[in-house]
Structure formats: structure tokens, C-alpha cells
Amino acid sequence: MPEPFIIGWEEWVALPDLDLPAIKAKVDTGARTSALHAHHIEPFGPADNPLVRFAVHPIAGRTDVEVTCSAPITDRREVTSSNGERETRYVITTNARVGQRTWPIEVTLTNREQMAYRMLLGRQAIQDDMFVDPASSFRQQRLSYKLYRHVPRHDRVRRALRIALLAAQPDGPGTTALANAAAARGHVVETVPADAPVLVFDGLLPALTLADEPLGHFDIVIPRFDPTENPAAVAVLRQFEMMGSASLNPADALARIIDPVSLRQRLFAAGIPTGGPARFSAVDRGMDGRSLAVHGMYSGPAPGIHDEEDSKSNALCVLVVGHNAVAVRIPPILAASENRISELSVRQARRIAVKAARALQLRLATIDVTPVGDDLLVTGISAYPKLAEFSEATGIAIELFILADAQSEVHSWTTHTDEEQGGTLLVADDG
């Protein structure tokens, strides 16, 4: 009988087809699919034979060591991570070498920048005659990060992002300010009319065309439309996401908040106080699934999607970008000396707004927070903030906050270097 091939809960793995001679991998039989740390993920090639290019930081904590890879795309797959988040990933097939054994495995590409291991070896990659010893590590040959000494150091450079502004009003002042600010920072910006792209489903990968020309890959999409007025744009945004683009406001989040019941449910589950009806009856739905028979117990304003011009006169309008409340518009009735709202209440309104945006998975939104007695209630949500009005009212360059958040969403868009070491790669032996 041949000796069993035993691997520990962590092993050194080489991926020779990708020019990755040494990666520490965590062996996780609880995960179905293997995963490889990748960023700058970009599909390319013909529709009948698509490929993907990506960059890998094979050494945890060392963003100055970067290997660029490419491989044919074999699939696109929705994967649920250990924290419960679902993500659609590209799948490639490549050879893995552990010890003296080499065999093909499927690998999904995802950003593992915050993970201790650059690679996860799932149970699909473990062959029938392999045994996992969860009590030991490195049962097979140890490798070394010294194998990356030939990789040159990267200078400190900023990679230009490809940004799409999916806009209902392409020439609107807020969208124009965003486009100009992004271009001034060297990013490539394209303003796409929200209702113009055509969705294409005739290959392995989804696609979009504009005026019969295919739209390329964008690192991130910034939605600038009202989902209640243009629900078709939500489908366009989802198509961008399926093509590998990040989005400040995900399509699923915009689709959920259109439904007033779903909106109330998510806020209630997050412990966020809201105004509006306290009881809903969903038995009388219209054909579009959105009209509801509502029985109210509270006479105040109802929370829901709205245009900012419809905000109640006594509501604090808080602009949230990312996970920060960057500006607050205080209505005249609350700015008057006899009704002046306290700084403490404004700070509390900011915190409630950020919490509400996080619960709804929105990174760009205005949240109306209304004082009712001693309480502060969320009474309105808008995923289409009037950026120019906020900038004019507050004197804050809102577009700069949005761009900073977009850059943070596209992981590893900056390549770092250790200037003291010059261009020579010095890596420790972690073997």
C-alpha cells in the first residue's frame, strides 16, 4: 500500500501556471471552493473564450511584492464567505503543487487583503487519497518567500481607476462635479446615461452595450439616479456588478429600499426608530407588488424613499458617504433661535443616519432624522442625494468625500513601496 498523502491545517502551495512559487494556504474542509487573494481583477478577451487578469500580493502584509497573473475563466460563481456575505467571483482552473504532488484545482478570485492567508484550500481541491490532519501544520515540503527575490519592487504609484457614473441626468451639477474631480485626480471617468445601456446575455460573461458598442470593465460604478423613478437602471447597475465592478450603492440595496415594508423591516431589525405607520397589512397588494394597505397608528411622517425636496420641514437631512456623516442640513425652523436644536441632538442624528445607511447597505445616501418629542426618528431615505445643493449649503466639496470612499472600495488601488530599500526586493524567509 502506498503511504497516505497527509496535509496539515496549513501548507505551502505553489501555483506554477500563475508564476506563484510559494503561498501559505489555510486548509479548510468547511469551505467548498478554494480561494486565491487577487485584486485589480479585470476580464478581457473574446466572448467565446474569456480570460481574466489580476494581481496577487503573495506575502501577507507586503503590498510592495506583486505578481500579475492571467488565466482563462471557467465559471462565475456566487460564494458565501465565512462572515455570511455573498459575492460573485470569477473561477479559474490551475495546477497546484504541494510537496511532490501536482494536480488541477478550481480557484475563485477574491480580495483577501485583510486575511492572514493569501489562499484557502477548500474540500473540492482535496483528492480522495488525501488526508487532512487538523492537529498539525506543514506536513509537506516547506517553501520560502525568498523565491520572490526576482520580483522587482514597485515604486509608489497610484493606479488610475476606471469609474462609471450611472446617471439619470448626465449633465447635472453634482454628476459634473464628480466627473471633474475624478478626472483631476487622474482617474478615467465615463458618464453613462442610466436608461441607455442594453443588457447582453449571450456568452459565459454578462455584458453591456451602449449605442451598439460594448462597455468595458469599470473598477467602480457610482449610481446617480432615483431607483423609484428609474427601476430599470437598477438592473443595469446589477449587470455592472456581475461584470466585476464595485458599486457604492449595490443594486440589491437599491431594489430592497424601494419596497416600504422591506425598508421598515431592515431599520427595525437594526434597532433604528422610525416614524410612520406602526402596522402594515400586505394582503391588498397591487399588480406591481408595491401598493400596500396601510393602517397607521402614528400621525407623523412615514419613512420611505423620497426626493429631498419633499423632506419634512423639521427634519435634519444628513448626508452619509461611506460610513461617515459628512454634512447636515438643518431646516430653517430648527435653525431659528426659539427652536434651535442642540449640538448633542445633531451628533445623535449623525450617528442614527450612519447606522441606518449601514443597515440598508448604502454608502451614498441622505437620511432624514426628525425630532419628535424627546426622540429622533428616521423619516426618510434618499439614495439620490442632491450633491450640488449640499455643497452650496455647507461649503463642503462633497465630491472629494465620494471619490475617497470609491478609492477605499477598490482594494489595493495604491501600490506601496519601501523607499529606504530602493528597488531591491528584500524578503524574510518565513519557511
FENDA-V97433 format. One record per helix or strand. SS is the DSSP state (a for helix, b for strand). FROM is the first residue (numbers start at 1). TO is the last residue. If there is no record, write none. Layout:
[[SS/FROM/TO] [SS/FROM/TO]]
//
This chain:
[[b/5/8] [b/10/15] [a/16/18] [b/20/27] [b/34/37] [b/39/44] [a/47/49] [b/51/56] [b/67/72] [b/75/80] [b/86/98] [b/101/110] [b/119/121] [a/123/125] [b/130/133] [a/145/148] [b/157/158] [b/162/167] [a/173/184] [b/188/193] [b/198/200] [b/207/210] [b/213/214] [b/220/224] [a/231/242] [b/246/247] [b/249/249] [a/251/258] [a/260/269] [b/274/274] [b/279/281] [b/293/295] [b/305/305] [a/308/310] [b/315/321] [b/324/329] [a/332/335] [a/337/339] [a/343/359] [b/362/362] [b/364/372] [b/375/382] [a/387/394] [a/398/409] [b/414/415] [a/419/421]]
//
